[in-house]
Amino acid sequence: MTRSRSLAEWAVLGLLAEEPAHPVALARQLGAGGPLGRVLTVRRPLVYRAVERLAEEGLAERDRIEPGEAGPERTVYRPTAAGRRRLDGWLDEPVEHVRDLRLAFLLKLLLLRRRGRSPAGLVAVQRRALSATLTRLAELPEDPDPVDLWRHHNAVAAASFLEGLAVRFERP
C-alpha cells in the first residue's frame, strides 16, 4: 500500500521538478518569506525529511554534490521520472474537502502556474468535486449555531473564490 504524501513532500517534489536543488535552497522557497511559504511554510528540518522520504521511495534522487557556502558540501536532488508522473497526477486531482482549499489547493495552483501550466482544468474539476458540498453548506439551518455560521460563510467564500478563478483562467 502506498502511503499518502505530506504537503511538505508535494511542495518539495514540485520545486525539484522546476530545477534540481539542495534542501537549503528548497527551505528558502518554503520559508515564511519565500514564494511558496506564503501558502505553506515548511521549516528546514522538515524539508530535509521530505527530501529523504522522496529519495527513499524513488521519487527523487541525487543529482550532484556542490561545495557549501562556508560549510559542508551540499547534495543536489532532482525528481525521478516516477516522481514527475506522481506530481503531475497529484496536481490534476481536486481536493476532497472545503478546508483543503486553503493549503493543498492553493499549493497546487502555485505549482501549476510556476510550471507554466494553466490551472483552468484543475479549477473546473475542483468546482465539480465540491459543488454538492458547497451547495449544502451554503444553506443555513433554522437556528444556526456558530459552527453552522462558520461553515456557511466558508462555503460561500469558497464558492465565490472558485468562481472567480474559473473566470480568470477560463479557457478560450
C-alpha positions as CSV (number, residue, x, y, z in Angstrom):
1,M,0.0,0.0,0.0
2,T,1.3,3.5,-0.9
3,R,1.3,5.9,2.0
4,S,-0.1,9.3,1.5
5,R,2.3,12.2,1.0
6,S,2.5,15.2,3.2
7,L,2.0,18.7,1.7
8,A,5.7,19.4,2.5
9,E,6.7,16.4,0.3
10,W,4.5,17.6,-2.5
11,A,5.9,21.1,-2.3
12,V,9.5,19.8,-2.3
13,L,8.8,17.5,-5.2
14,G,7.1,20.4,-7.1
15,L,10.2,22.6,-6.5
16,L,12.5,19.8,-7.6
17,A,10.5,19.4,-10.8
18,E,11.3,23.1,-11.6
19,E,15.0,22.6,-11.2
20,P,17.4,20.3,-9.2
21,A,18.1,21.9,-5.8
22,H,19.6,21.2,-2.4
23,P,17.5,21.2,0.7
24,V,18.8,24.6,1.9
25,A,17.6,26.2,-1.3
26,L,14.3,24.4,-1.0
27,A,13.9,25.6,2.5
28,R,14.3,29.2,1.4
29,Q,11.5,28.8,-1.1
30,L,9.3,27.3,1.6
31,G,10.3,29.7,4.4
32,A,7.9,32.3,5.7
33,G,9.2,34.9,3.3
34,G,9.5,32.5,0.3
35,P,7.2,32.3,-2.7
36,L,5.7,29.0,-1.6
37,G,6.0,29.9,2.1
38,R,3.1,32.3,1.6
39,V,0.8,29.3,1.4
40,L,2.8,26.5,3.2
41,T,5.7,27.3,5.5
42,V,8.0,24.4,6.0
43,R,10.9,24.5,8.4
44,R,14.3,23.4,7.2
45,P,14.4,20.1,9.2
46,L,11.1,19.1,7.6
47,V,12.4,20.0,4.1
48,Y,15.4,17.6,4.7
49,R,13.0,14.9,6.0
50,A,10.7,15.4,2.9
51,V,13.7,15.0,0.6
52,E,14.8,11.9,2.4
53,R,11.4,10.3,2.1
54,L,11.1,11.2,-1.5
55,A,14.5,9.6,-2.2
56,E,13.7,6.5,-0.1
57,E,10.5,6.0,-2.2
58,G,12.2,6.5,-5.6
59,L,10.5,9.8,-6.3
60,A,13.7,11.9,-6.0
61,E,17.4,11.1,-6.5
62,R,20.8,12.7,-6.0
63,D,21.9,14.8,-9.0
64,R,25.3,16.1,-7.8
65,I,27.3,17.4,-5.0
66,E,28.2,21.1,-4.7
67,P,30.6,22.9,-2.4
68,G,28.7,24.5,0.5
69,E,28.7,28.2,1.3
70,A,31.2,28.3,4.2
71,G,30.2,24.9,5.3
72,P,29.9,21.2,4.2
73,E,29.2,20.1,0.7
74,R,25.6,20.1,-0.4
75,T,23.7,17.3,-2.2
76,V,21.5,18.5,-5.0
77,Y,18.4,16.4,-5.7
78,R,16.2,16.0,-8.7
79,P,12.9,14.2,-9.3
80,T,12.9,10.8,-10.9
81,A,10.6,10.0,-13.8
82,A,8.3,8.3,-11.4
83,G,8.4,11.4,-9.2
84,R,7.4,13.6,-12.1
85,R,4.5,11.3,-13.0
86,R,3.2,11.2,-9.4
87,L,3.5,15.0,-9.2
88,D,1.6,15.5,-12.4
89,G,-1.2,13.2,-11.2
90,W,-1.4,15.0,-7.8
91,L,-1.5,18.4,-9.5
92,D,-4.5,17.4,-11.5
93,E,-6.5,15.9,-8.6
94,P,-9.1,18.1,-6.8
95,V,-9.0,18.3,-3.0
96,E,-11.7,16.4,-1.1
97,H,-12.8,19.0,1.5
98,V,-13.5,22.7,1.5
99,R,-10.9,23.1,4.3
100,D,-8.2,21.7,1.9
101,L,-8.7,24.7,-0.4
102,R,-6.6,26.8,2.0
103,L,-3.4,24.8,1.8
104,A,-3.4,21.9,-0.7
105,F,-5.4,23.6,-3.5
106,L,-3.5,26.9,-3.2
107,L,-0.2,25.0,-3.3
108,K,-1.4,23.1,-6.5
109,L,-2.3,26.4,-8.1
110,L,1.0,28.0,-7.3
111,L,3.0,24.9,-8.6
112,L,0.9,24.7,-11.8
113,R,1.5,28.4,-12.5
114,R,5.2,28.2,-11.8
115,R,5.4,25.2,-14.2
116,G,3.7,27.3,-16.9
117,R,0.6,25.2,-16.8
118,S,-2.9,26.7,-16.8
119,P,-4.8,25.9,-13.7
120,A,-8.1,26.1,-15.6
121,G,-8.5,22.3,-15.7
122,L,-7.9,21.9,-12.0
123,V,-10.3,24.7,-11.2
124,A,-13.0,23.1,-13.3
125,V,-12.6,19.7,-11.7
126,Q,-12.4,21.3,-8.3
127,R,-15.7,23.2,-8.8
128,R,-17.4,19.9,-9.8
129,A,-15.9,18.0,-6.9
130,L,-17.1,20.4,-4.2
131,S,-20.3,21.6,-5.9
132,A,-22.7,19.5,-3.8
133,T,-20.9,20.1,-0.6
134,L,-20.8,23.9,-1.1
135,T,-24.5,24.0,-2.0
136,R,-25.4,22.0,1.1
137,L,-23.2,24.1,3.4
138,A,-24.5,27.4,1.9
139,E,-28.0,26.5,3.3
140,L,-28.3,27.6,6.9
141,P,-30.4,25.7,9.4
142,E,-33.3,27.5,11.0
143,D,-31.4,28.3,14.2
144,P,-27.7,28.2,13.2
145,D,-25.1,27.9,15.9
146,P,-21.6,29.4,15.5
147,V,-20.3,26.3,13.8
148,D,-23.2,26.4,11.2
149,L,-22.4,30.0,10.6
150,W,-18.7,29.4,10.2
151,R,-19.3,26.5,7.7
152,H,-21.8,28.6,5.8
153,H,-19.6,31.6,5.4
154,N,-16.6,29.4,4.4
155,A,-18.7,27.6,1.8
156,V,-20.0,30.9,0.3
157,A,-16.4,32.3,0.2
158,A,-15.0,29.1,-1.3
159,A,-17.7,29.0,-4.0
160,S,-17.0,32.7,-4.8
161,F,-13.3,32.0,-4.9
162,L,-13.6,29.1,-7.2
163,E,-16.0,31.0,-9.5
164,G,-13.5,33.9,-9.6
165,L,-10.7,31.5,-10.6
166,A,-12.8,29.9,-13.3
167,V,-13.5,33.3,-14.8
168,R,-9.8,34.4,-14.5
169,F,-8.4,31.2,-16.0
170,E,-11.3,30.5,-18.4
171,R,-10.2,28.6,-21.5
172,P,-10.6,30.5,-24.8
